[in-house]
Amino acid sequence: MKVIKNPKALQKILAGHRRGGQSIGFVPTMGALHEGHLSLVRASRRENDVTVVSIFVNPTQFGPKEDLKKYPRPIRRDKKLLILEKTDYLFLPSVEAMYPPGQPVYVDTEKSGRDSLTDRLCGKYRLGHFRGVLTVVAKLFNIVLPDRAYFGQKDYQQAVIVRRLIEDLHLNIFLKILPVIREKNGLAMSSRNRYLNHEEKMRALSLSRELFSMRRQIIQGQKNLKTLCRSAARRLSRSLDRLQYLEIVDPVSLAPAQCLRGNEVVLAAGYVGKTRLIDNVIIPPLRGVKKRLSKSRLTR
Ligand code: AMP
């Protein structure tokens, strides 16, 4: 595995691969790698000739009171893991390389109040977070120019916003969103899980437990979303120190679902101690709904 720190140097190397007709897969990360990240690397390895992984703790996506300084940076361990996965290139830029001095340019969605993809859910609690994400992802995409980019469903809202970035800026990149990788007990893997002590880990489990329970209830026919959310939120508020949101949303617009058609997403975020955790589950296509839809289409 070659470790490249300079954006221009990486561009030059990758241009050579492209000229040789090789496809490039890209996995952007902030490091402190776990099986979730590695599942993305493995998918990229399977589907591309060359795999580039970036590790960059992006300062512009952290709020002033967030954990930028203490975000884990076990770079030697990360390198070892990536070598074991036969990663071709690790892109490891400095903050100065990614944000050259002078007036910065940012990428952001239009602020259309409540309808903005970036102002809902996590965006409501992490002001400016998605502007930082969009900006760094746009920079990384322009440096790597990948054929395929790999993101995790774990950060569902982020994946939806990156899809919009690709569509709206006409980027020629195929976005792959891969399932959440979980611990055996259901806890979604996250670099931030290492902040949790044993007791906090036990309480953190309630997040996935409630989400899966809601999913099960919906599959079994529960249609009253308000009741479902209210009782799950009540239980979650007892085990988490602070529940920020628990919502069932449309998978594309992220607007609150009015009724269930299948494919909606149930998302939650909250704090256990000082650690902020997020998780989500996707509702499968619901039996019976298709029939109703096609019937109404016929009668229209
Ligand atoms: P991060 O290093 O947290 O910025 O994450 C880098 C990428 O890994 C993002 O696309 C995440 O959605 C993805 N990711 C993080 N945790 C998981 C997980 N448990 N399962 C699958 N993908 C994940």
Residues whose N, C-alpha, C, O or C-beta is under 5 A from the ligand:
A	BS01	AMP	P28 T29 M30 G31 G36 H37 Y150 F151 G152 Q153 K154 D155 L178 P179 V180 I181 A188 M189 S190
